[in-house]
């Protein structure tokens, strides 16, 4: 799965971007699917 595809899924499920990490972006939301680090 490409990063862009995962970001679309996260947004569709109500997740929001928190911050850029050293190697991963941090996303959070109201569901467990949103507790995610997305590799760059």
C-alpha positions in Angstrom: 0.0 0.0 0.0 1.3 3.4 -0.9 1.4 6.3 1.6 -1.2 8.3 -0.3 -3.6 5.4 -0.2 -3.2 5.0 3.6 -3.7 8.8 4.1 -7.0 8.6 2.2 -8.2 5.8 4.4 -7.2 7.6 7.6 -9.0 10.8 6.5 -12.1 8.8 5.5 -12.2 7.3 9.0 -12.1 10.7 10.7 -8.4 10.8 11.5 -6.4 14.0 11.5 -2.7 14.9 11.0 -0.8 15.8 14.2 2.8 16.3 13.4 5.8 15.3 11.3 8.1 13.0 13.2 11.7 12.1 12.3 10.7 9.1 10.2 6.9 8.9 10.5 4.0 11.3 10.4 1.6 11.1 13.4 -2.1 10.8 12.9 -4.8 10.6 15.6 -8.6 10.3 15.8 -11.5 8.9 17.6 -11.1 5.3 16.4 -8.3 2.8 17.0 -7.6 2.7 13.2 -6.3 6.3 13.6 -3.6 5.5 16.2 -1.0 5.3 13.4 2.4 6.3 12.3 2.8 6.8 8.6 6.3 6.2 7.2 7.6 8.8 4.8 
